[in-house]
Amino acid sequence: MSSTDRGGASEVVSGALGHADALYNLARWLARDPIEAEDLVQETFTRALAAAHQFEAGSNLKAWLFRILRNAYLDSRRRSKTEAAELQVENVDDIGPAVETVDESQAAQIRAVVADEIAQAVRALPEIWRTVVILDLEGLTESEMASVLGCAEGTVKSRLSRARAVLRERLAPHRP
């Protein structure tokens, strides 16, 4: 093993946990289920540690982990389709505003309603658009998103543009 390989592996081991929240956030949006999201993050760490020697030291660890997570998600979808083709299970949308209390101010209530409508608009996007929006919110560049998604940078730009246009249309009633 070369010193570059060891440097990349040590970077994965030392830095991967620092991205756990961002990984869970993406997994939650993809899977729409907190338990499945936790499983995806765990699978991501397992795969990342097994492939740590393949990581190039100094490259974007977060983008590399996001790609592993997305691949794990796609693998799990393929498995579930073959294992349970006859089952039609509907996902329950668990993401929403926190339980309101009587003491909550009216401004907080309005923010919660708007946040819920934004979350619903994002959830309603096709999976590939939803993914690119979440990666954008995580601060990845278009080049990094292309690497995560395994597509051309122009494809990322197109998907992001279309997703933003749909979100603007769906959220238009909330514009001042």
N, C-alpha and C positions, 0 to 999 in steps of 0.2 A: 504494500500500500504506500503511495507516495505521500509526501508531507502535505500536499494540497488536499488530498483526500482526507487526511486526518484533521486538517484545519477546518474543512467543511463539516465533518462529522462532529467536531467539538462545538462548532457554531450552532448546529442543529440541537445538540444536547443542551447547551447553555441558553439558547434563545427561544426555543419552541414554546415553552410554557408562558413566556411573555405575550404570546399571541392567542392564548386560550380564549379570552373573551371575544375577540374578533372572529375566531373560528366558530365559536358557539353561536354568535350573532348570525353569521352566514348559514350555518347548519340549521338554525331555527327557521330562517326564512325559506330555505330550500325544503326542509322536511315538514314544516308546519306542525311539528310535534316535539315537545321538550325532551321526551325520553329518547326518541329517535335521534334528535339533535345531539344529545349527550353521547349516544352510541357512535355517531358519526365522528365526533371530536376524538373520542377514544380510539377509533379505528384510524383516524388521521395520524395521531401520535404514534400508534403502533407501526403504521406503514412508514412514517417519517423516520423513526428510529431504525427500522430495518433497512432503509435506503439512505441513511445518513451519509454513507461513504460516497454517494453519487452527488451530493450537494456541493456546489462550487462555492468555496469560501469567498465572502464578499458580495455575493449576489443577493437578491431580495428573498430573504427567508420567508417573509409573510406571504408573498406571491406563490412561492414554492409550496407552502403549507396549504394555501387556498386551492391550488390545483389538485393536491392529494385529496383534500376534503371533497371537492367536486367529483373527482373520479370515484371516490368511495360512495358518494351519494348515488351516482349513476349506476354503479355496480349493484347497490342495494335495491334500486328500482328495478333493474333487470331481474335480479333474484326474486323479488317479491311478485313480479308479473308471472314468472314461470311457476313459482310455488303456489300461488293463490289466484290463478287465472279466473276461477269461478266465483271468487269472493268480490263483492262490490262494497268496499268499505269507504265511507265518506269521512274525510278529515274534518275535525271540529276545529274551528278557528279559536285558538286559545289566546292569541295576542290581542290585547285591547287595553283600555285604560284600567288603572288600578281601581279597586272597589272604593266607591265614593263614601265619604263620611258626611254627616250632617253639618259639621263645622267647615267644610271645604268652601272656599270663596267662589264667587260666580266666575271670575277670571280663570281659575283653575278648572272649573267645569267646562268652560268653553274650549280651553286648550286640550282637555282630554277628549272632547267630542271631535275636534279638528284632527288631533293626533290619530284617533281611531279611524277617521275617514281617510286620512293619508295612508295608514297601514292597510286598510281595506283596498284602497286603490293600487297599492304596490302588490298586495297579495293576488289581486285579480289579473295582474300582468302574466303573460306566458312565462314559464320557468326561465327561459334563456334571457328574457328582458329583465325579469326580477333579479336574476343573478348579476347581471351587468350593473344594474342600479345599486345593489348592495355593495358590490366591489368598488364602485365609484364613491359611495358614501364612506367606505373604509379608507379612501385616499389613494387607491392604486392608480397609477398612470394608465393611459390607454395601452401602452406597450406591455405593461405588467398584466393588465386584464387579458390581453391577447394571449399571453403566455399561459395564464391560468386556464383560459377557456379553450386553448389549443386551436385558435383561429387567427386570421389576419387582423392587423390593427384597423384596417378599413372596415372590417366586419363589426368590430367593437364599436367604432364610431357610429356606424349605421344603426346598430341595435340600441345604443345609448340614445341617439337622436330620436328614434321611433318611440322608445319607452318614455322619454321625457315629453314628447308630443302628446302621447296618450294620457300621461299623468296631468299635464297642463289642461287638457280637455276635461278630464274627469274632476279636476279640482277647481275648475273655472268659477263655480259658484262662490268659492271662498276668497276670490281675489277682491281687493278693495276697489 
